[in-house]
Amino acid sequence: MDIKEYMQGLGQQARKAGREISRAETDKKNQALLKIAEAIESSRELLATENQKDLAAGKQHGLDAALLDRLALTPSAIQAMVEGLKQVASLPDPVGEISDLCYRPSGIQVGQMRVPLGVIGIIYESRPNVTVDAAALCLKSGNACILRGGSEAIHSNQAIASCIAKGLEAAGLPAEAVQIVAIADRAAVGELITMKQYVDVIVPRGGKGLIERISQDSTIPVIKHLHGVCHVYIDDKADPDKAIRIAVNAKTHRYGVCNAMETLLVAEHIAAKVLPLLAKNYLDLGVELRGCLKTCSLIPKCSRASEEDWHAEYLAPILAIKIVHDMEDAMEHINKYGSSHTEAIVTEDYTRARRFLREVDSSSVMVNASTRFADGFEYGLGAEIGISTDKLHARGPVGLKGLTSLKYIVLGDGHIRQ
């Protein structure tokens, strides 16, 4: 197969279908989403069977536990895909929304209208549920998409692709609006990220290596985050019970996700009170602890952290812990080592909480809540396309509005410029 010719064909079809999707009425897009959900519901057995092929191959090729967890299509994961589609269908359609309309002295009215981005190329690893999430958000926001999942999920993604095509056709929309690359060759990615004539935006989801490569080689704008080095800071004005609940959840709810806490910062005046209790929770759950010298003195089973640990995104049951002097010290550490993903403070001091929110420069900043809430579904955005730590054009969880742009509109009645 000629990969360049194949990818160019996908691009041409996506561009053509994108024009039809961009003008589709909200009801028709919602109908497509619900029909896709029905197709997934009726294909549970097929999805599970195809997913088992991927899991077996993954184990044979030595995929680690975190990657296998992302790859698995459990009954609850399939149900989550169905619910995600229904939730996106229930969300307001951003396309065509007009804002800031006002009269100018000349008599014209000037405002802004939300419009689709066009064709979105999405490159991701392991998680087959991303196929559904990406398709749903792109469709609802009026975009066509080309999806390139990892080779480790090829069987799962093709099974999901058949459900998406059925749903689109049942709703009277072109199946080519969602195209899933059917070949595992990495050269397909190289083609996708340079097809400027067909693709408007690239969204990579996966490991740091993949995202760095896409960001470096793409000739198309990229929405991305490189890694999630997320922090929880326990202030000396924190409620200890809240602090323990939040810090345990932020690390142990799930390990292989970008919004899991990787570094815990604790104010020195409360460290002796909360760290031994936290350590017991973590050690009971099998979490390896690495800390600064002061932390090691309070937690005998904690090994000494290296400089690399403060930069690390473990995606595993490993946690770095540092005792800091105060909030100022904590913010300095976050600014130096953080990845601008998600940070949280636990405190009962309103003034400090406000300052932390204002001064910490990350895409999500939280007060008295687990970093695990940094998620499009939890934010009410529906299934998210990913998280952006860039400042243009979208930041944080990227939902429907993040997949649209704004154009200026002018309303006149025969007005001419004098």
C-alpha positions in Angstrom: 0.0 0.0 0.0 1.2 3.5 -0.9 1.0 5.3 2.5 1.1 8.8 1.1 -1.6 8.0 -1.4 -3.7 6.4 1.3 -3.4 9.3 3.7 -4.0 11.8 1.0 -7.2 10.0 0.1 -8.4 10.2 3.8 -7.6 13.9 3.8 -9.6 14.6 0.6 -12.6 12.6 2.0 -12.4 14.3 5.4 -12.2 17.8 3.8 -15.3 17.1 1.7 -17.2 15.6 4.6 -16.2 18.4 6.8 -18.1 20.9 4.7 -21.3 18.9 5.2 -20.7 18.4 9.0 -20.0 22.1 9.5 -23.4 23.1 8.2 -25.3 20.2 9.8 -28.1 21.2 12.2 -27.7 20.5 15.9 -30.5 17.9 15.9 -28.9 15.9 13.1 -25.5 15.9 14.9 -27.2 14.8 18.1 -29.0 12.1 16.3 -25.7 10.8 14.9 -24.2 10.7 18.4 -27.2 8.8 19.8 -27.1 6.3 16.9 -23.4 5.7 17.5 -24.2 5.1 21.2 -26.8 2.5 20.1 -24.4 0.8 17.8 -21.8 0.5 20.6 -24.5 -0.8 23.0 -25.4 -3.5 20.5 -21.8 -4.3 19.7 -20.5 -4.9 23.3 -19.6 -8.5 22.6 -17.7 -7.6 19.4 -15.9 -4.8 21.2 -14.9 -7.1 24.1 -13.7 -9.8 21.7 -11.6 -7.5 19.6 -10.2 -5.8 22.7 -9.0 -9.1 24.0 -6.9 -9.6 20.9 -5.2 -6.3 21.6 -4.7 -7.1 25.3 -3.2 -10.5 24.5 -0.8 -8.9 22.0 0.0 -6.2 24.5 1.0 -8.7 27.1 3.0 -10.7 24.6 4.9 -7.5 23.7 5.6 -6.6 27.3 3.3 -3.6 27.8 3.4 -2.5 31.4 0.4 -2.5 33.7 -0.4 1.2 33.2 -0.6 0.8 29.5 -2.7 -2.4 29.7 -5.0 -0.5 32.0 -5.5 2.2 29.4 -6.0 -0.3 26.7 -8.7 -2.4 28.4 -12.3 -2.0 27.2 -14.0 -3.3 30.4 -17.8 -3.4 30.6 -17.7 -0.1 32.6 -15.3 1.5 30.0 -17.8 0.6 27.2 -20.7 2.0 29.3 -18.6 5.2 29.9 -18.3 5.6 26.1 -22.0 5.3 25.7 -22.7 7.8 28.5 -20.1 10.1 27.0 -21.8 10.2 23.7 -25.2 10.9 25.3 -23.7 13.6 27.4 -22.1 15.3 24.4 -25.4 15.1 22.6 -27.1 16.9 25.6 -24.5 19.8 25.6 -25.3 23.1 23.9 -24.0 23.3 20.4 -21.3 26.1 20.2 -21.4 26.4 16.4 -23.1 29.6 15.3 -23.1 31.1 18.7 -22.8 34.9 18.5 -21.2 36.9 21.3 -20.3 40.5 22.1 -22.6 42.0 19.5 -22.6 45.8 19.8 -23.2 48.9 17.8 -20.3 51.0 16.6 -20.5 54.8 16.1 -20.8 54.2 12.3 -24.1 52.3 12.9 -22.8 48.8 12.0 -23.0 46.0 14.6 -19.9 44.0 15.3 -19.7 40.7 17.1 -18.1 37.3 17.0 -19.4 33.9 15.9 -18.2 30.4 16.8 -17.2 28.3 13.9 -15.7 24.8 13.5 -11.9 24.5 13.0 -12.4 22.2 10.0 -10.5 18.9 9.9 -8.8 17.7 13.0 -6.1 15.1 13.1 -5.9 13.2 16.4 -3.0 10.9 17.2 -3.1 8.8 20.3 -1.8 5.7 22.1 -3.4 2.8 23.9 -6.8 4.2 25.0 -9.5 3.0 22.5 -12.1 5.0 24.3 -10.4 8.1 22.9 -11.7 7.0 19.5 -15.3 7.6 20.7 -14.5 10.7 22.7 -12.7 12.3 19.8 -15.4 11.5 17.3 -18.1 12.8 19.5 -16.5 16.1 20.2 -15.5 16.7 16.7 -18.9 15.9 15.3 -20.8 18.0 17.8 -18.5 21.0 17.2 -19.0 20.6 13.4 -15.5 19.2 12.6 -14.5 16.2 10.5 -11.6 14.2 12.0 -8.9 11.7 11.0 -8.0 9.5 14.0 -4.8 7.5 14.2 -4.8 5.2 17.2 -1.8 3.2 18.4 -1.0 -0.1 16.8 -1.6 -1.8 20.2 -5.3 -0.9 19.9 -5.8 -1.6 16.2 -8.5 -4.3 16.6 -10.4 -2.3 19.2 -10.3 0.9 17.1 -11.5 -0.8 14.0 -14.5 -2.3 15.9 -15.3 1.1 17.2 -14.9 2.6 13.8 -17.6 0.3 12.4 -20.0 1.5 15.1 -19.3 5.2 14.3 -19.8 4.6 10.6 -23.2 2.9 11.3 -24.3 5.8 13.5 -23.4 8.5 11.0 -25.1 6.7 8.1 -28.2 6.1 10.2 -28.4 9.8 10.9 -27.9 10.7 7.2 -24.4 12.2 7.7 -21.3 11.1 5.7 -19.3 8.2 7.3 -16.2 9.9 6.0 -16.7 12.7 8.7 -14.8 10.3 11.1 -12.0 8.5 9.4 -9.8 6.0 11.4 -6.5 5.2 10.0 -6.5 1.4 9.3 -2.7 0.9 9.0 -0.2 0.7 11.8 2.8 2.0 9.9 4.3 5.0 11.6 4.8 6.7 8.3 1.1 7.4 8.3 1.6 9.8 11.2 4.3 11.6 9.3 1.9 12.1 6.4 -1.0 13.2 8.7 1.0 16.0 10.4 2.1 17.5 7.2 -1.1 17.5 5.1 -1.8 21.2 5.5 -4.1 21.3 2.5 -6.5 18.9 4.3 -5.9 19.1 8.0 -6.3 22.3 10.1 -5.3 21.2 13.6 -3.4 18.2 15.1 -4.1 16.9 18.6 -1.6 14.3 20.0 -2.6 12.3 23.0 0.0 9.9 24.5 3.4 9.7 26.0 5.9 12.5 26.1 8.0 11.0 23.3 5.0 11.0 20.9 3.9 14.5 21.7 7.5 15.9 21.4 7.8 14.3 18.0 4.5 15.6 16.8 5.2 19.1 18.1 8.6 19.2 16.4 7.7 17.7 13.1 4.1 18.9 12.5 3.6 21.7 9.9 0.1 22.1 11.2 -0.9 23.9 14.5 -0.9 21.5 17.5 -3.1 21.4 20.7 -1.1 19.5 23.3 0.3 19.0 26.7 3.7 17.2 27.1 3.4 15.7 30.5 1.5 16.0 33.8 3.7 16.8 36.8 0.9 17.7 39.1 1.3 19.0 42.7 -0.7 19.1 45.8 0.5 21.6 48.4 -0.7 21.1 52.0 -0.6 24.5 53.7 0.0 24.9 57.4 -3.6 26.3 57.6 -5.0 23.1 56.1 -7.6 20.9 57.7 -5.6 17.7 58.3 -8.5 15.4 57.5 -9.2 17.1 54.2 -5.5 17.2 53.4 -5.1 13.4 53.9 -8.3 12.6 51.9 -7.2 14.8 49.0 -3.6 13.8 48.9 -4.4 10.1 49.0 -7.0 10.4 46.3 -4.9 12.6 44.0 -2.2 9.9 43.9 -3.9 6.6 44.3 -7.3 7.0 42.5 -5.5 6.0 39.3 -1.8 6.0 38.6 -1.5 6.0 34.9 -3.3 9.3 34.2 -1.9 12.8 33.5 -3.9 14.4 36.4 -2.5 12.2 39.1 -0.4 13.9 41.7 3.3 13.2 41.2 4.8 15.5 43.9 3.4 16.3 47.3 4.5 19.6 48.9 3.9 20.0 52.7 4.4 23.1 54.8 7.0 22.5 57.5 4.7 23.6 60.4 2.1 20.8 59.6 4.5 18.2 58.2 5.0 16.3 61.5 1.2 16.1 61.9 0.1 14.8 58.5 3.1 13.1 56.8 3.2 10.0 59.1 -0.5 9.5 58.6 -0.2 10.0 54.9 2.8 7.7 54.7 0.9 4.9 56.3 -1.9 5.3 53.8 0.5 5.3 50.9 2.6 2.4 52.1 -0.5 0.3 52.8 -1.5 0.9 49.2 1.9 0.0 47.9 3.1 3.4 46.9 6.9 3.9 46.9 7.9 7.2 48.6 10.8 9.4 47.7 11.4 12.5 49.7 13.7 15.4 50.7 16.0 15.0 53.7 13.4 16.4 56.1 10.7 14.1 54.7 13.0 11.0 55.2 13.5 12.0 58.8 9.7 11.8 59.4 9.1 8.7 57.2 11.7 5.9 57.8 10.5 3.9 54.8 11.0 6.9 52.5 14.1 6.9 50.2 16.0 10.0 49.3 14.6 11.9 46.2 17.0 12.9 43.5 16.7 16.1 41.3 15.2 13.9 38.6 12.3 13.0 40.9 11.0 16.6 41.1 10.7 16.5 37.3 9.2 13.1 37.0 5.8 12.1 35.7 5.8 8.6 37.1 2.4 7.3 36.0 3.0 4.6 38.6 2.7 4.1 42.4 5.7 6.3 43.1 5.4 9.7 44.9 7.9 12.5 45.5 7.4 14.4 48.7 9.1 17.7 49.7 8.7 19.7 52.9 8.6 23.4 52.0 8.9 26.5 54.3 5.6 28.1 53.2 3.2 28.8 50.3 5.8 31.1 48.6 8.3 28.2 48.7 5.7 25.8 47.3 4.8 28.1 44.4 8.5 28.6 43.6 8.9 24.8 43.4 5.8 24.4 41.2 7.0 27.2 38.8 10.4 25.5 38.5 9.4 21.8 38.2 5.7 21.8 37.2 4.3 21.2 33.7 1.5 23.8 33.8 -1.1 21.0 34.0 -2.8 20.9 37.4 -1.9 22.1 40.9 -4.0 22.1 44.1 -3.7 23.8 47.5 -5.3 22.5 50.7 -5.9 25.4 53.1 -8.6 27.0 55.2 -7.0 30.4 54.6 -9.1 32.3 52.1 -6.5 34.9 51.3 -3.8 32.3 50.6 -6.2 30.3 48.5 -7.0 33.3 46.4 -3.3 34.1 46.0 -2.5 30.5 44.9 -5.3 30.6 42.3 -4.0 33.9 40.9 -0.2 33.3 40.9 0.2 29.6 40.0 0.5 29.5 36.2 -1.2 26.2 35.3 -4.1 25.2 33.1 -6.1 24.1 36.2 -5.6 25.4 39.7 -7.7 24.0 42.6 -8.5 24.8 46.2 -9.3 21.9 48.6 -9.9 19.4 45.8 -8.1 16.5 44.2 -6.1 17.0 41.0 -8.1 14.0 39.6 -10.9 16.5 38.9 -8.9 18.0 36.0 -11.0 16.3 33.4 -13.5 17.4 30.8 -16.2 15.1 32.0 -15.9 16.4 35.6 -15.8 20.0 34.3 -19.1 19.5 32.5 -17.5 19.7 29.1 -18.5 16.1 28.1 -15.8 13.8 26.9 -12.6 15.8 26.4 -10.3 15.7 23.4 -7.3 16.2 25.7 -5.7 18.8 28.0 -3.8 21.7 26.7 -1.1 23.4 28.7 -0.4 25.9 25.9 -1.8 29.4 26.2 -3.2 29.7 22.6 -5.8 28.9 21.5 -7.3 26.5 24.1 -6.1 25.8 27.7 -7.0 23.1 30.1 -9.5 20.3 29.2 -10.4 20.8 25.6 -14.1 20.3 25.0 -16.5 21.6 22.4 -15.6 25.3 22.5 -11.9 24.4 22.4 -12.6 22.8 19.0 -14.1 25.9 17.6 -12.7 29.3 16.6 -14.1 32.8 16.5 -14.6 35.0 13.5 -15.8 38.6 13.4 -19.2 39.3 11.9 -20.6 42.7 10.9 -24.3 43.5 10.5 -25.2 46.5 8.4 -28.1 48.0 6.4 -26.5 49.6 3.5 -23.7 51.1 5.5 -20.6 52.5 3.8 -17.5 53.9 5.3 -17.2 57.6 5.1 
